[in-house]
């Protein structure tokens, strides 16, 4: 008589997306292309034509470039009021 085999549970690893949602038009058409030679990342939307280029450090990836794009779009648009003295 033998023992029962234990059931092996495989946990799938999560992968990063290749396309991100556009902060301007809302569609999932933003692609991030990283150029390691110049340490730049080009983010562009194929739907509305939004295109930005950001400098990257060696440890940063596509998600970081997309976060820089959303920070630029949703960031503060108002200039702080001048203080009077």
GUNU-646209 format. One record per residue: residue number from 1; residue in three letters; x, y, z of N, C-alpha, C in turn. Coordinates in steps of 0.05 Angstrom, whole numbers, plus 32768, in hexadecimal, padded with zeros to 4 digits. Each point is the difference from the previous one (the first is absolute). Example, Ala and Ser with C-alpha at 12.3 -4.5 7.8 and 13.67 -1.06 7.14 Angstrom:
2
SITE   pos   code    nxx    nyy    nzz   caxx   cayy   cazz    cxx    cyy    czz
SITE     1    ALA   8108   7F8E   809C   7FEE   8018   8000   8012   8018   8000
SITE     2    SER   7FF9   8015   7FF2   8010   8018   8001   7FF1   8016   800E
This chain:
85
SITE   pos   code    nxx    nyy    nzz   caxx   cayy   cazz    cxx    cyy    czz
SITE     1    UNK   8011   7FE8   8000   7FEF   8018   8000   8012   8019   8000
SITE     2    UNK   7FF8   8013   7FF0   800F   8018   7FFE   7FF1   8019   8009
SITE     3    UNK   800E   8015   8002   7FF3   8019   8008   7FF4   800E   7FE8
SITE     4    UNK   7FEE   8012   8005   7FF5   8010   7FEB   8014   8016   7FF8
SITE     5    UNK   8001   8006   7FE7   8011   8016   7FF7   7FF4   801B   8008
SITE     6    UNK   8012   8012   8008   7FF7   801B   8006   7FFA   800F   7FE6
SITE     7    UNK   7FEB   8010   8001   7FF8   8010   7FE9   8012   8018   7FFE
SITE     8    UNK   800C   8004   7FE9   8012   8016   7FFC   7FF0   8018   7FF5
SITE     9    UNK   8002   8017   800E   7FF2   8018   7FF7   8013   8012   7FF2
SITE    10    UNK   7FFB   8005   7FE7   8011   8012   7FF0   7FF4   801C   8001
SITE    11    UNK   8010   8014   8009   7FF8   801B   8001   800B   800F   7FE7
SITE    12    UNK   7FEE   800A   7FEF   800A   800E   7FE8   800C   801B   8007
SITE    13    UNK   8017   8007   7FF4   800C   8019   8005   7FF2   8016   7FF0
SITE    14    UNK   7FFD   8017   800C   7FF3   8017   7FF3   8014   800D   7FED
SITE    15    UNK   7FF7   8008   7FE9   8011   800D   7FEC   7FF7   801D   7FFD
SITE    16    UNK   8013   8011   7FF9   7FFA   801C   7FFC   7FF2   8003   7FE5
SITE    17    UNK   7FED   8013   7FFE   7FF2   8004   7FE7   8012   800D   7FEB
SITE    18    UNK   7FF9   7FFA   7FE6   800F   800D   7FEA   7FF3   801A   7FF8
SITE    19    UNK   7FE6   8003   8004   7FF2   8018   7FFA   7FF3   800B   8019
SITE    20    UNK   8001   801A   8003   7FF5   800D   8017   7FE8   8012   7FF7
SITE    21    UNK   7FF0   8008   8013   7FE9   8012   7FF9   800A   801D   7FFD
SITE    22    UNK   7FF5   800D   7FEC   8008   801B   7FFA   7FF2   8014   8013
SITE    23    UNK   800F   8012   800C   7FF3   8014   8012   7FF0   8015   7FF1
SITE    24    UNK   8003   8002   7FE6   7FF1   8014   7FF0   7FE7   7FF4   7FF5
SITE    25    UNK   8002   7FEA   7FF2   7FE8   7FF5   7FF2   7FF3   7FE8   800F
SITE    26    UNK   800F   7FF4   8012   7FF4   7FEA   8010   8003   7FE5   7FF4
SITE    27    UNK   800A   7FFD   7FE8   8003   7FE6   7FF4   801A   7FF3   8008
SITE    28    UNK   8002   7FE6   7FFE   8019   7FF2   8008   8012   7FFE   7FE7
SITE    29    UNK   800C   8016   7FF9   8010   8001   7FE8   801B   800D   8004
SITE    30    UNK   8008   8005   8019   801A   800D   8005   8016   7FEA   8001
SITE    31    UNK   8014   8004   7FF0   8017   7FED   7FFF   8019   800F   8009
SITE    32    UNK   8010   7FF3   800F   8019   800C   800A   8018   7FF2   7FF3
SITE    33    UNK   8010   800F   7FF2   8018   7FF5   7FF3   8019   800B   800F
SITE    34    UNK   8011   7FEE   800A   8017   8008   800F   8019   7FFE   7FEF
SITE    35    UNK   800F   8015   7FFE   801A   8000   7FF2   8016   8000   8015
SITE    36    UNK   800D   7FEA   8003   8015   7FFD   8015   801A   800F   7FF7
SITE    37    UNK   8003   8005   7FE7   8019   800E   7FF7   7FFF   801D   800A
SITE    38    UNK   7FE9   800D   7FFD   7FFE   801B   8008   7FF3   8004   801B
SITE    39    UNK   7FF8   7FEB   800D   7FF2   8000   801A   7FE7   8011   7FFF
SITE    40    UNK   7FF1   7FFE   7FEA   7FE7   800E   7FFD   7FE9   7FED   7FFC
SITE    41    UNK   7FE8   8009   8007   7FE8   7FF0   7FFB   7FEC   8011   7FF0
SITE    42    UNK   7FF5   7FF5   7FEB   7FED   800D   7FEF   7FE5   7FF4   8006
SITE    43    UNK   7FED   8010   8009   7FE4   7FF7   8005   7FEF   800C   7FEB
SITE    44    UNK   7FF0   7FEF   7FF2   7FEF   800B   7FEB   7FE6   7FF1   7FFF
SITE    45    UNK   7FEB   800F   7FFB   7FE5   7FF5   7FFD   7FFA   7FFE   7FE2
SITE    46    UNK   7FF8   7FE8   7FF7   7FFA   7FFD   7FE4   7FE4   8009   7FF9
SITE    47    UNK   7FF0   8006   8013   7FE4   8009   7FFB   7FFF   801F   7FFD
SITE    48    UNK   8009   800E   8015   7FFD   801E   7FFF   801A   800E   7FF8
SITE    49    UNK   8017   7FF2   7FFE   8018   800C   7FF7   8011   800D   8016
SITE    50    UNK   7FFA   7FFC   8019   800F   800B   8016   801C   7FF3   8000
SITE    51    UNK   8015   8011   8001   801B   7FF6   7FFF   8012   8010   8012
SITE    52    UNK   800E   7FF3   8012   8012   800D   8013   801A   7FEF   8002
SITE    53    UNK   8016   800D   8006   8019   7FF2   8005   800B   8008   801B
SITE    54    UNK   8008   7FEC   800F   800A   8004   801B   801B   7FF3   8004
SITE    55    UNK   8012   800D   8010   8019   7FF3   8007   7FFC   7FEB   8015
SITE    56    UNK   800E   7FEA   7FFD   7FFE   7FEA   8013   801B   7FF9   800D
SITE    57    UNK   7FFE   7FF6   8018   8018   7FF6   800D   8002   7FE2   7FF9
SITE    58    UNK   8016   7FF4   8008   8004   7FE4   7FF8   7FED   7FEC   800D
SITE    59    UNK   7FF7   8007   8018   7FEE   7FED   800F   7FE3   8004   7FF9
SITE    60    UNK   7FF9   8015   7FF1   7FE4   8005   7FF9   7FF7   7FF1   7FE8
SITE    61    UNK   7FE6   7FFB   7FFF   7FF5   7FF0   7FEA   7FE9   800E   7FF2
SITE    62    UNK   7FF0   7FF1   7FF1   7FEA   800B   7FF0   7FEA   800B   8012
SITE    63    UNK   7FFC   7FF3   8017   7FEB   800A   8013   8007   801B   800B
SITE    64    UNK   801A   8004   8005   8009   801A   800B   7FFC   8016   7FEB
SITE    65    UNK   8005   7FFA   7FE7   7FFD   8014   7FEB   7FE2   8007   7FFD
SITE    66    UNK   7FEF   7FEC   8002   7FE3   8005   7FFF   7FF7   8010   8018
SITE    67    UNK   800B   7FFC   8017   7FF9   8010   8018   8009   801D   7FFC
SITE    68    UNK   8017   8004   7FF4   8009   801B   7FFA   7FED   800F   7FED
SITE    69    UNK   7FF5   7FF1   7FED   7FEC   800B   7FED   7FE7   8008   800E
SITE    70    UNK   7FF5   7FEF   8011   7FE8   8006   800F   8004   8017   8013
SITE    71    UNK   8018   8001   800D   8006   8016   8012   8001   801B   7FF1
SITE    72    UNK   800A   7FFF   7FE7   8001   8019   7FF1   7FE4   8009   7FF7
SITE    73    UNK   7FEF   7FED   7FF9   7FE5   8007   7FF7   7FEF   8008   8017
SITE    74    UNK   7FFF   7FF1   8016   7FEF   8005   8016   800C   8012   8015
SITE    75    UNK   8019   8008   7FFD   800E   8011   8014   7FF4   801B   8002
SITE    76    UNK   800B   8010   8012   7FF5   801B   8004   8003   8011   7FE7
SITE    77    UNK   7FEA   800D   7FF8   8000   8011   7FE9   8001   801E   8008
SITE    78    UNK   7FF8   8005   8018   7FFF   801C   800A   801C   8008   800B
SITE    79    UNK   8007   8018   7FFB   8019   800A   800C   7FF9   800A   801C
SITE    80    UNK   8012   7FFD   8013   7FFA   8009   801B   7FFE   801E   8001
SITE    81    UNK   7FED   800B   8010   7FFD   801D   8001   8019   800E   800C
SITE    82    UNK   8006   8017   7FF5   8017   800F   800A   7FF9   800C   801B
SITE    83    UNK   8013   7FFE   8012   7FFB   800C   801B   8007   801D   8000
SITE    84    UNK   7FEE   800F   800B   8004   801D   8001   800C   8008   801B
SITE    85    UNK   8014   8012   7FFF   800D   8009   8019   8000   801E   8002
